[in-house]
Amino acid sequence: MNVQRALRSDRLMKGVTGMSVSEFQELEEKFEKKLKKEKQKQYEKDIKKGKRERQPGGGRIGNLETAADKLFYILFYFKCYPTFDVIGLMFGLDRSNACRNVHKLIPVLNGILKDAMVLPKRQIHTTEELFEIFPVVHDLFIDATERQIQRPKNKHKQKENYSGKKKRHTKKNTIICDENKEIRYLGPTVVGKKHDYGTFTDEFPTEPPPIPPPDTPPLPGDFRFWGDPAYIGIEKDFPWLNVIIPKKKPKGKELTQYEKHLNKLISGIRVKVEHAIGGVKRFGIVSNILRNKIKDIEDKVMEISCGLWNYHVISS
C-alpha cells in the first residue's frame, strides 16, 4: 500500500481513511508518541516477568515500519472494513498477522482520541448532569442508531438482537449531539430489540433532579432537548426538560396545516443529529455487518468512530 501517494491527495485520503491529509498528519504525531509509550510499558512488563532480552525496537521490523504506516493501516481498516485476508494482501501481511495488528492498534487509536478529548461521554446518570457537563451548549439533539451484526447462533440471542424496524439483527446506541454536530454522549451498546425511548429511560432515570440550594446560581442559557417521534412520552416523564419533538398524527385523524408546518421546522433543526450519525457511519466498521467476535468490540469500534468524527468536526 502506497501511503505517500494517498498523502498527496485530500480526496483519496478521505476515501480510504475518512480523514483529510492535515487531520492525518496531526494524528500521526500523537500516534507516534502513544506507540512509544506503549512499547516502553510492554518492555517494562516483560522485564519484570523475565521474558525480555532485546531493547525496545529490537528484532525483525515488520511491513508496517513507521507510525504513519500503522495509523494508515488502522484507519483504512475502520473506513473500508475489509476482511483480514484482503487487508493482509494489500499490506503484505499474513491473515493472522493482519488480525493481530488490528487488535494491537485499536487501543492505541482509542488512547490518542481520549488524550485529545474528542471521545464522547459514556456515563451520564441524570439529565441534570447532562447539562452540567456541557454548560455552554444550549441545544442537544438525541437519536438512536442501529448497526447490523451477524445472525447469532444462540436462539435467545437471535430473538434479543432482532430489530423489527430494520428486519435484521442489530446492536443499538443512543447518541446525543450538539448544534455543531459534535457527539457529546454515546450510550452503551444494547440489543437491537430494545425501543429507542426504553433505552433512554434505562440510561437516565425519571426521578426529578434535587432542588438546588437557594444560593446556587441558575444554569446559563435556555436549554432545549430535541428528539423525534420515537421519544414521545419524554415530556411527561421528564417535565423539567424543555423538550421539542414533532407532533405525531392521531389515529384516524389528520394533522392541521399549522402542525405539519411546525413538524417540518422541527425536523429541519433536529436533522443535525442525523448528520452526526451519518458522519460516524462513514466508517465501514459501523455501517457494514460487524464480523469481529472479540468481547465488547462492537462497543469499542462505535466509540472510536464517534471520536474520529468529533476530531474531524473540531479540526474543521
Number of C-alpha atoms within 10 A of each C-alpha: 13 9 12 10 10 18 18 11 13 14 14 16 22 19 16 19 23 27 24 21 19 13 17 21 15 12 19 20 13 18 23 18 12 18 18 14 13 14 13 15 13 13 19 14 13 13 14 9 9 9 10 14 10 10 10 14 11 8 8 6 9 10 11 16 9 13 18 18 17 20 23 23 23 20 23 22 20 23 22 18 21 14 15 19 14 15 21 17 14 12 15 15 19 15 15 11 13 21 17 12 15 17 13 12 18 18 14 20 21 19 18 22 23 14 11 13 13 22 26 22 16 12 13 16 12 17 18 15 13 18 17 12 12 12 13 12 18 15 18 26 25 22 22 22 16 21 22 21 21 15 16 14 8 8 9 9 13 18 15 17 23 22 21 12 10 13 8 17 24 25 23 25 22 20 23 26 26 21 16 15 22 26 27 22 22 22 21 19 19 18 21 26 20 16 15 19 18 12 19 20 15 10 17 18 14 16 10 14 13 7 7 9 7 7 6 8 8 8 11 10 11 9 17 15 17 25 24 20 13 16 20 17 11 19 14 11 14 18 12 12 16 13 18 18 20 21 15 15 13 8 6 5 7 11 13 10 9 9 15 16 12 15 18 13 12 18 16 10 12 24 17 20 26 18 14 24 22 14 20 24 20 19 26 19 23 23 18 14 16 19 14 14 9 8 8 10 15 21 18 16 18 22 24 23 25 29 26 23 27 26 20 18 16 11 11 8
